[in-house]
Amino acid sequence: LFACWIPGENEKYFGKTVPPPTDIVRYVSGPEPESLDPQIGTGQVEQRIYLALFEGLVEYDPQTLEPIPAIAERWESNADSTEFTFYLRRNARWSNGEPIIAKDFVYTMRRGLDPKFASRAAGQAYYIKNAKAFNEGAAFVQDAATGEFLKDTESSVPTRLTLPQGEKQKIALLKANPKLEQTVAGKTLVPVRGEDVGVEAIDDYTVRIFLTQPVPFFVKILPYNFFRLVPEKIIAQFGVKWTSPENIITSGAFTLKEWSPYDEIVVERNRNYWDAANVRLEQIKFYPVEDQATVMNLYKTGEIDATYNHSVPRSWLYMMQKKLDHQDALEASIEYYIINIAKPPMNDVRVRRAFALAVNKNLITATRRNMKPLSTLIPTDIFKGYPSVQAVEFNPELAKRLLAEAGYRDAEGNYEAGKFPIEEVAITFNTSDGNRYVAEIVQSQWKQNLGLTVPLKNMETKTFISLTAKLEYKGFARYGYAADYIDPYSFLSIFATSGGDNGTGWNDERYVKLLDVANQTLDAERRNQLLAEAEQLFLNEQPIIPLTTTSTNWLKKPYIKGMFPNALTLHPWKFVYVERDSEKW
């Protein structure tokens, strides 16, 4: 038997290790991106591309993911972390050479929060004064006689009282709260405007952001793509077509050269970028490839230089983990099933809990060397000082008792599978071998433990995103989430509103209140305790079924430098370069 040998192969690495002739990185980024607009896409696929094209006030450190200076060269906050002031670089430029100034940041944040724009990521900015009210299309309540705006006396922080502008929502709210109805009787509603949002251009090179409450970790949020600078003039001129190669203007280290959907995205060095002298790559080619076997073959033959996280098939892991080009780190991410609680039978917490109790997650991870079972919302061993909570563990007998209590029982009161409306549930997932593998295991678990054969439905990613966002799926849908910043709140914030990336329809004021109080707390230990209380409340309500957490599991050629195995597998491309001297690999 003769092994297949490829020129340039080295036994320490997997496949060909010959650097490309030019300063280029060829990167498999995952599925086709939803959009190149950084305030639309929310997935890791999109974030990887946004890191090249757009920059914000701060950037991720390529190793620790802590915020480092970007367009803002420095910043400061007041004593209680309710005001942050950012000082911009005077040499920052758009890719067309025009100067970047403070009002560009004001526009970017107002645009992202505009309810007409409907960004799913807008919740990331809700710490900013009046951001939530503006995004939700609310109105201030004004006393016409005095001109004064009413204060929200029930809020834990000083803020104006707001009401929904929609008549049905307003009537329902006031009907449920007679005291509030009496308070606002005869008062005038004044719509919250973008100008009311707490982002201010002090001068051309100073941005001040006012928060609704103390948020010591606020700067950690700002590298997220929602806050990356977008060009007002170009968006006004071209509308939704502003991201096409012939129209786009970018704020990051690269600009868009080509975009061939489902084929490749090519970005090239932005000569007008403020730090262009230290950007060593001339081009990055992003390839939207999902099939893992294809990814591995492209990597082995040297047609690509690096891959996205979780790109190594589980059957290859034993071999690949011995190779020096295999990259791994604990990942701030979770895999879970969202549950559509807006539709029966999943509007009953007993039913949701029963399905969660009937899944043995050890069977999912048994053959997946880089994964661990997960029964909580917050992955373990990532966030220092975060306390443990009581998780929902495998218990099929309790699951059947809960379903019987929910009404799916025989005359003797015992659980009867035939009574359950199986036609009202399914496991929906976007097309991927890994997603199907998990779905089939969960399906078999529910068949074995509950006597229910839940159908599987797979679809293309864009269709899946639309379906779940509109709550048009039945029962369960596969979600994965990677933290936007290294703090437990990044996970907890998903469910602070019923929109965005929530996908379940679940929302609870008790949960929101706990999160608000936690984030006003400057004591780190006390804050973690309050966040854990919120997580426990969430788990008790069971709007999701946590499945697994994982390590990053990706590949990088030895000649690619500046890409590091971090907890989010996010790489600020300005730091990446090709090292041709093999002595430095």
Legacy VTK file of the C-alpha trace (Angstrom):
# vtk DataFile Version 3.0
C-alpha trace
ASCII
DATASET POLYDATA
POINTS 585 float
0.000 0.000 0.000
1.321 3.435 -0.903
0.249 6.597 0.928
-0.976 9.502 -1.153
1.801 12.108 -1.039
1.277 15.768 -1.865
4.255 18.029 -2.756
4.988 20.325 0.170
3.564 17.921 2.773
5.157 17.703 6.202
4.235 14.956 8.664
3.889 17.499 11.503
1.112 19.212 9.567
-1.903 18.145 7.567
-1.364 18.443 3.839
0.531 20.975 1.789
2.496 23.691 3.614
3.707 25.889 0.753
2.861 29.586 1.348
0.934 31.416 -1.388
3.100 33.550 -3.704
1.430 36.795 -2.566
0.303 38.201 0.805
-3.119 36.616 0.728
-5.176 34.464 3.081
-7.697 32.060 1.578
-10.219 31.385 4.312
-13.255 29.115 4.515
-15.741 31.179 6.503
-18.742 28.820 6.719
-22.171 29.314 5.089
-23.027 32.144 2.698
-23.304 35.336 4.797
-26.762 36.737 5.399
-25.593 40.267 4.579
-22.448 42.396 4.405
-24.231 45.088 6.424
-22.736 44.836 9.951
-26.016 45.882 11.555
-27.957 43.074 9.863
-25.899 39.892 10.158
-25.512 38.512 13.678
-23.727 35.190 13.141
-20.051 34.298 13.370
-19.963 33.827 9.596
-20.800 37.484 9.085
-18.634 38.713 11.965
-15.523 37.169 10.404
-16.054 39.260 7.279
-17.071 42.416 9.160
-13.750 42.236 11.030
-12.038 42.954 7.713
-14.378 45.570 6.275
-15.544 47.636 9.234
-14.047 49.075 12.380
-15.557 50.735 15.427
-14.375 52.745 18.371
-12.472 49.700 19.654
-11.308 46.348 18.275
-10.806 42.857 19.700
-7.360 41.924 20.922
-6.543 38.977 18.613
-5.611 36.700 21.532
-7.629 37.763 24.590
-10.586 39.448 22.815
-10.320 42.330 25.278
-11.073 45.745 23.699
-8.097 47.647 22.299
-7.971 51.097 20.639
-9.224 51.320 17.059
-10.772 54.477 15.567
-10.849 55.757 19.146
-7.252 56.131 20.311
-8.326 56.402 23.966
-11.395 56.642 26.192
-12.478 57.429 29.733
-15.557 57.020 31.906
-17.059 58.830 34.863
-16.854 57.329 38.362
-20.047 55.256 38.154
-19.582 54.079 34.543
-22.673 55.842 33.184
-20.819 58.115 30.740
-18.054 57.084 28.356
-16.047 59.556 26.285
-14.063 58.409 23.246
-11.351 60.444 21.530
-11.020 59.689 17.813
-7.849 59.494 15.750
-7.528 62.538 13.531
-6.028 60.419 10.736
-8.968 57.964 10.552
-10.389 57.802 7.021
-13.110 56.037 5.079
-11.875 53.882 2.218
-12.680 56.752 -0.191
-10.315 59.038 1.726
-12.924 61.156 3.498
-12.294 61.803 7.205
-14.126 59.776 9.843
-15.665 62.098 12.425
-17.783 61.802 15.557
-21.123 62.331 13.846
-20.479 59.144 11.835
-20.756 57.188 15.091
-23.907 59.065 16.066
-25.459 58.127 12.720
-24.355 54.490 12.963
-25.951 53.939 16.363
-29.164 55.803 15.543
-29.496 53.892 12.300
-28.996 50.515 13.983
-31.613 51.336 16.617
-34.201 52.763 14.226
-37.319 50.552 14.502
-37.831 50.889 10.746
-34.447 49.253 10.188
-35.291 46.387 12.585
-31.774 45.169 13.360
-31.832 41.885 15.296
-28.684 43.029 17.093
-30.142 46.292 18.409
-30.508 44.878 21.910
-26.728 45.094 22.300
-27.122 48.877 22.522
-29.949 48.944 25.075
-27.590 50.168 27.793
-27.466 53.493 25.961
-29.890 56.139 27.199
-33.287 55.916 25.424
-31.958 53.282 22.987
-34.518 50.645 23.961
-37.421 53.098 23.894
-36.438 54.363 20.438
-35.894 50.862 19.065
-39.282 49.693 20.358
-41.091 52.704 18.874
-42.161 54.001 22.284
-43.245 57.491 23.319
-42.405 59.721 26.267
-45.277 60.915 28.461
-45.399 64.711 28.788
-47.471 66.957 31.012
-48.645 69.574 28.530
-49.332 72.096 31.299
-45.766 72.130 32.616
-43.844 70.759 29.656
-42.226 68.233 31.998
-41.735 64.593 31.050
-42.992 62.037 33.573
-40.428 59.838 35.304
-40.717 56.058 35.486
-41.130 55.621 39.243
-40.951 51.820 39.013
-37.628 51.762 37.182
-34.532 50.855 39.169
-32.672 53.697 37.421
-33.707 57.320 36.766
-35.441 57.367 33.395
-38.406 58.893 31.614
-41.687 57.016 31.531
-42.495 55.586 28.106
-45.568 53.951 26.603
-46.066 51.944 23.408
-47.370 54.046 20.517
-49.413 51.161 19.131
-52.995 51.551 20.308
-53.573 47.861 21.080
-50.340 47.542 23.057
-51.021 50.753 24.959
-54.589 49.785 25.875
-53.479 46.338 27.057
-50.703 47.823 29.202
-52.932 50.438 30.828
-55.755 47.970 31.410
-53.356 45.744 33.335
-52.058 48.680 35.401
-54.847 51.002 36.669
-52.357 53.122 38.614
-50.357 53.795 35.458
-53.568 54.516 33.545
-54.481 57.153 36.116
-50.978 58.645 36.017
-50.950 59.160 32.244
-54.582 60.263 31.858
-54.739 63.537 29.944
-51.018 63.535 29.221
-49.391 63.933 25.798
-47.391 61.193 24.078
-44.190 62.404 22.414
-42.493 59.816 20.153
-38.929 58.900 21.116
-36.611 60.037 18.307
-33.145 59.063 17.244
-31.974 62.419 18.607
-33.036 61.271 22.080
-30.593 58.354 22.041
-27.632 59.025 24.332
-24.872 59.290 21.727
-23.412 62.745 21.200
-20.728 64.283 19.007
-19.024 66.757 21.355
-16.862 67.909 18.462
-15.523 66.287 15.280
-13.206 63.993 17.222
-15.024 63.341 20.513
-17.936 60.942 21.035
-19.769 60.765 24.350
-22.157 57.935 25.186
-24.669 58.235 28.037
-25.938 55.014 29.609
-29.154 54.325 31.500
-27.259 52.647 34.350
-23.711 51.803 35.452
-22.130 49.352 32.988
-18.478 48.787 33.907
-18.009 46.317 31.030
-19.573 48.578 28.376
-16.383 48.947 26.301
-16.195 45.128 25.992
-19.403 45.236 23.948
-18.221 47.805 21.439
-16.104 45.567 19.145
-19.332 43.747 18.218
-20.375 44.288 14.604
-23.502 46.342 15.457
-21.218 49.189 16.581
-18.893 49.082 13.568
-18.993 52.251 11.531
-21.221 52.424 8.423
-21.256 55.268 5.825
-24.293 57.564 5.975
-23.858 59.165 2.528
-23.467 55.857 0.698
-26.433 54.265 2.470
-28.578 57.312 1.659
-27.490 57.148 -1.986
-27.776 53.408 -2.664
-30.144 52.038 -0.007
-30.006 48.255 0.400
-27.479 48.046 -2.470
-24.850 49.999 -0.548
-22.849 46.819 0.232
-22.302 45.841 -3.398
-18.635 46.090 -4.517
-19.258 49.012 -6.864
-20.938 51.096 -4.122
-19.451 50.185 -0.765
-17.281 52.455 1.353
-15.674 50.809 4.383
-14.155 51.905 7.687
-11.886 48.903 8.293
-8.480 47.683 7.172
-9.913 46.188 3.961
-12.464 47.098 1.344
-14.681 44.900 -0.818
-13.339 43.965 -4.254
-15.665 41.125 -5.323
-18.729 39.337 -4.007
-19.934 36.333 -5.959
-22.736 34.817 -3.828
-22.129 31.179 -2.860
-18.682 31.348 -4.489
-16.293 33.845 -2.923
-15.906 37.234 -1.270
-12.644 39.040 -1.988
-11.437 41.950 0.131
-8.275 43.953 -0.479
-6.140 46.251 1.626
-7.660 49.673 2.276
-4.891 52.150 1.395
-6.722 54.921 3.285
-7.034 52.971 6.534
-5.474 54.885 9.442
-3.074 52.009 10.246
-2.509 50.820 6.656
1.277 50.832 7.103
0.966 47.957 9.584
-1.507 45.865 7.567
0.531 43.152 5.861
-2.096 41.264 3.864
-2.969 42.461 0.375
-6.082 40.298 0.051
-8.369 37.910 1.880
-10.587 35.479 0.006
-13.579 34.201 1.972
-15.080 30.974 0.654
-18.626 30.026 1.772
-18.162 26.262 2.082
-20.210 24.231 4.594
-19.412 20.632 3.678
-16.681 19.489 6.058
-15.182 16.886 3.731
-14.804 19.537 1.035
-13.166 21.890 3.533
-10.663 19.223 4.567
-9.745 18.414 0.970
-9.270 22.089 0.105
-7.055 22.496 3.145
-4.996 19.369 2.478
-4.228 20.350 -1.106
-3.233 23.868 -0.053
-6.099 25.639 -1.821
-7.084 27.304 1.450
-4.932 28.496 4.346
-7.292 28.436 7.335
-10.772 27.302 8.311
-13.628 28.407 10.543
-14.375 26.822 13.917
-15.842 23.284 14.065
-14.674 22.596 10.534
-12.852 19.330 11.322
-15.247 16.347 11.026
-15.640 14.290 14.181
-14.279 11.189 12.401
-11.018 13.066 11.689
-10.451 14.511 15.146
-8.261 11.751 16.567
-5.786 12.169 13.722
-6.008 15.957 13.456
-5.485 16.657 17.147
-1.941 15.288 16.736
-1.123 17.830 14.013
0.482 21.190 14.782
-1.914 23.050 12.508
-4.952 21.937 14.524
-6.164 24.892 16.611
-8.219 24.428 19.757
-9.432 26.458 22.740
-12.391 26.487 25.103
-15.176 28.220 23.225
-17.688 30.727 24.556
-20.458 29.085 22.585
-23.422 26.784 23.020
-25.542 24.526 20.841
-29.199 24.343 21.822
-32.754 23.852 20.642
-35.036 26.848 20.849
-38.675 26.075 21.633
-41.553 28.010 20.085
-43.528 28.770 23.228
-46.080 30.822 21.288
-47.754 27.693 19.915
-49.324 24.746 21.749
-48.300 22.299 23.027
-45.026 24.099 23.769
-46.771 26.975 25.524
-46.943 24.657 28.569
-43.737 24.721 30.646
-44.367 21.120 31.753
-44.200 19.960 28.144
-41.041 21.962 27.464
-39.405 20.576 30.576
-40.438 17.015 29.732
-38.742 17.113 26.334
-35.592 18.537 27.946
-35.556 15.783 30.583
-35.847 13.096 27.902
-32.516 13.871 26.186
-29.340 12.092 27.308
-26.726 14.559 26.080
-23.877 12.150 26.724
-25.050 10.274 23.628
-24.573 13.428 21.549
-21.012 13.984 22.722
-19.884 10.331 22.920
-18.363 10.382 19.430
-17.591 14.108 19.267
-14.189 14.489 20.875
-14.300 18.281 21.090
-17.740 18.577 22.718
-19.156 18.385 26.235
-22.777 17.937 27.367
-24.464 21.189 28.396
-27.504 21.585 30.631
-27.269 25.324 31.337
-27.360 28.515 29.292
-23.891 29.711 30.326
-21.013 27.403 29.297
-18.748 26.364 32.145
-15.057 27.187 32.680
-15.142 30.331 30.532
-16.188 33.099 32.921
-14.142 33.346 36.102
-16.161 33.698 39.291
-19.510 32.810 37.747
-21.454 30.476 40.124
-23.049 27.197 39.098
-26.829 26.835 38.771
-29.210 23.883 39.032
-29.410 22.261 35.627
-32.049 20.027 34.053
-30.515 16.560 33.894
-31.615 13.397 32.100
-34.724 11.919 33.800
-37.155 10.187 31.392
-39.497 8.978 34.155
-40.030 12.523 35.414
-40.510 13.604 31.791
-43.398 11.164 31.358
-44.982 12.267 34.637
-44.880 15.891 33.515
-46.513 15.037 30.183
-49.221 13.129 32.048
-49.790 16.172 34.268
-50.076 18.298 31.124
-53.043 16.156 29.998
-51.429 13.492 27.832
-52.607 10.544 29.916
-54.914 7.541 29.884
-57.930 6.925 32.093
-55.677 5.803 34.957
-53.641 9.003 34.776
-50.562 7.434 33.222
-48.702 9.061 30.347
-50.034 8.010 26.929
-47.925 8.921 23.893
-50.894 8.574 21.542
-52.581 11.563 23.157
-49.720 13.906 22.287
-50.251 16.085 19.131
-47.088 14.988 17.341
-48.147 16.844 14.180
-47.577 20.124 16.059
-43.856 19.579 16.649
-40.718 19.037 14.586
-36.958 19.482 14.848
-35.982 22.162 12.330
-32.334 22.830 11.462
-30.218 24.507 8.809
-28.511 22.038 6.490
-25.325 20.563 7.931
-24.101 17.039 8.623
-23.409 17.988 12.231
-26.879 19.437 12.742
-28.498 16.344 11.235
-26.351 14.075 13.399
-27.557 15.798 16.579
-31.165 15.911 15.372
-31.187 12.179 14.683
-29.819 11.397 18.154
-32.387 13.644 19.847
-35.127 12.176 17.658
-34.131 8.647 18.703
-34.006 9.695 22.365
-37.547 11.036 22.269
-38.699 7.910 20.451
-37.060 5.683 23.074
-37.947 7.694 26.178
-41.310 9.249 25.280
-42.602 7.010 22.500
-42.770 10.007 20.158
-41.246 10.179 16.673
-40.645 13.872 16.109
-40.129 14.646 12.387
-36.958 16.335 11.113
-36.998 19.367 8.807
-33.830 20.788 7.267
-33.459 23.881 5.101
-30.987 26.406 3.697
-29.579 28.839 6.272
-31.257 32.048 5.066
-34.672 30.367 4.995
-34.042 28.949 8.457
-33.125 32.364 9.901
-36.294 33.936 8.504
-38.512 31.081 9.712
-37.219 31.124 13.274
-37.176 34.920 13.571
-40.881 34.990 12.678
-41.686 32.087 15.059
-43.083 30.115 12.135
-41.505 26.808 13.128
-43.207 24.059 15.124
-41.739 22.785 18.354
-37.942 22.919 18.177
-35.220 24.515 16.057
-31.456 24.138 16.253
-29.565 27.255 17.300
-25.944 27.899 18.039
-24.697 30.999 19.773
-21.209 32.345 20.320
-20.733 35.182 22.788
-20.328 38.647 21.311
-17.995 39.594 24.149
-16.418 37.741 27.063
-19.044 38.215 29.765
-21.951 35.950 30.904
-24.403 38.685 30.007
-23.671 38.109 26.339
-25.645 34.851 26.622
-28.276 36.118 29.047
-29.027 39.209 26.950
-30.355 37.076 24.065
-33.547 36.521 26.041
-33.887 40.012 27.567
-36.266 40.873 24.717
-38.670 38.668 22.786
-37.204 39.755 19.431
-33.706 39.699 17.976
-31.984 36.321 18.217
-34.360 35.078 20.932
-36.331 32.847 18.542
-38.598 31.442 21.277
-41.173 34.160 21.956
-40.271 33.932 25.653
-39.945 37.121 27.683
-40.240 37.616 31.444
-40.114 40.917 33.331
-38.636 39.182 36.394
-35.725 38.041 34.258
-35.203 41.501 32.779
-35.335 43.072 36.246
-32.664 40.711 37.595
-30.409 41.487 34.639
-30.914 45.232 35.088
-30.087 45.112 38.795
-27.060 42.901 38.126
-25.672 45.289 35.562
-26.041 48.255 37.902
-23.903 46.434 40.462
-20.259 47.473 40.506
-19.262 44.588 42.808
-18.236 41.751 40.457
-19.110 38.904 42.840
-22.576 40.265 43.601
-23.191 40.906 39.914
-22.337 37.300 39.054
-24.734 36.055 41.747
-27.586 38.120 40.301
-26.824 36.978 36.760
-26.892 33.374 37.989
-30.310 33.997 39.597
-31.570 35.209 36.225
-30.134 32.134 34.530
-31.875 29.878 37.061
-35.216 31.573 36.422
-34.656 31.105 32.699
-33.824 27.413 33.054
-36.896 26.854 35.223
-39.040 28.280 32.402
-37.263 26.064 29.834
-37.642 28.088 26.600
-34.614 26.224 25.227
-32.980 22.813 25.557
-29.213 23.261 26.065
-27.305 20.519 24.245
-23.540 20.948 24.014
-20.610 23.254 24.462
-17.395 22.791 22.604
-13.825 23.709 21.853
-12.972 25.679 18.743
-11.504 22.930 16.485
-10.138 24.564 13.339
-7.074 24.493 11.090
-4.399 27.007 10.170
-1.323 26.580 7.989
1.950 27.161 9.878
2.850 30.100 7.646
-0.270 32.049 8.678
0.555 34.242 11.666
-1.589 36.570 13.777
-4.553 34.173 13.961
-4.970 32.719 17.439
-7.218 30.066 19.026
-9.435 32.331 21.132
-12.818 31.726 22.778
-14.823 33.162 19.853
-12.640 32.204 16.857
-12.714 35.821 15.746
-9.647 37.203 13.998
-9.015 40.927 13.473
-7.485 40.555 10.028
-5.257 43.625 10.290
-2.937 41.568 12.530
-2.708 38.535 10.217
0.219 37.953 7.859
2.033 35.301 5.798
5.404 34.158 7.180
7.482 32.544 4.425
10.502 31.752 6.585
9.819 28.197 7.792
12.294 28.709 10.652
9.717 31.060 12.209
6.788 28.668 11.953
LINES 1 586
585 0 1 2 3 4 5 6 7 8 9 10 11 12 13 14 15 16 17 18 19 20 21 22 23 24 25 26 27 28 29 30 31 32 33 34 35 36 37 38 39 40 41 42 43 44 45 46 47 48 49 50 51 52 53 54 55 56 57 58 59 60 61 62 63 64 65 66 67 68 69 70 71 72 73 74 75 76 77 78 79 80 81 82 83 84 85 86 87 88 89 90 91 92 93 94 95 96 97 98 99 100 101 102 103 104 105 106 107 108 109 110 111 112 113 114 115 116 117 118 119 120 121 122 123 124 125 126 127 128 129 130 131 132 133 134 135 136 137 138 139 140 141 142 143 144 145 146 147 148 149 150 151 152 153 154 155 156 157 158 159 160 161 162 163 164 165 166 167 168 169 170 171 172 173 174 175 176 177 178 179 180 181 182 183 184 185 186 187 188 189 190 191 192 193 194 195 196 197 198 199 200 201 202 203 204 205 206 207 208 209 210 211 212 213 214 215 216 217 218 219 220 221 222 223 224 225 226 227 228 229 230 231 232 233 234 235 236 237 238 239 240 241 242 243 244 245 246 247 248 249 250 251 252 253 254 255 256 257 258 259 260 261 262 263 264 265 266 267 268 269 270 271 272 273 274 275 276 277 278 279 280 281 282 283 284 285 286 287 288 289 290 291 292 293 294 295 296 297 298 299 300 301 302 303 304 305 306 307 308 309 310 311 312 313 314 315 316 317 318 319 320 321 322 323 324 325 326 327 328 329 330 331 332 333 334 335 336 337 338 339 340 341 342 343 344 345 346 347 348 349 350 351 352 353 354 355 356 357 358 359 360 361 362 363 364 365 366 367 368 369 370 371 372 373 374 375 376 377 378 379 380 381 382 383 384 385 386 387 388 389 390 391 392 393 394 395 396 397 398 399 400 401 402 403 404 405 406 407 408 409 410 411 412 413 414 415 416 417 418 419 420 421 422 423 424 425 426 427 428 429 430 431 432 433 434 435 436 437 438 439 440 441 442 443 444 445 446 447 448 449 450 451 452 453 454 455 456 457 458 459 460 461 462 463 464 465 466 467 468 469 470 471 472 473 474 475 476 477 478 479 480 481 482 483 484 485 486 487 488 489 490 491 492 493 494 495 496 497 498 499 500 501 502 503 504 505 506 507 508 509 510 511 512 513 514 515 516 517 518 519 520 521 522 523 524 525 526 527 528 529 530 531 532 533 534 535 536 537 538 539 540 541 542 543 544 545 546 547 548 549 550 551 552 553 554 555 556 557 558 559 560 561 562 563 564 565 566 567 568 569 570 571 572 573 574 575 576 577 578 579 580 581 582 583 584
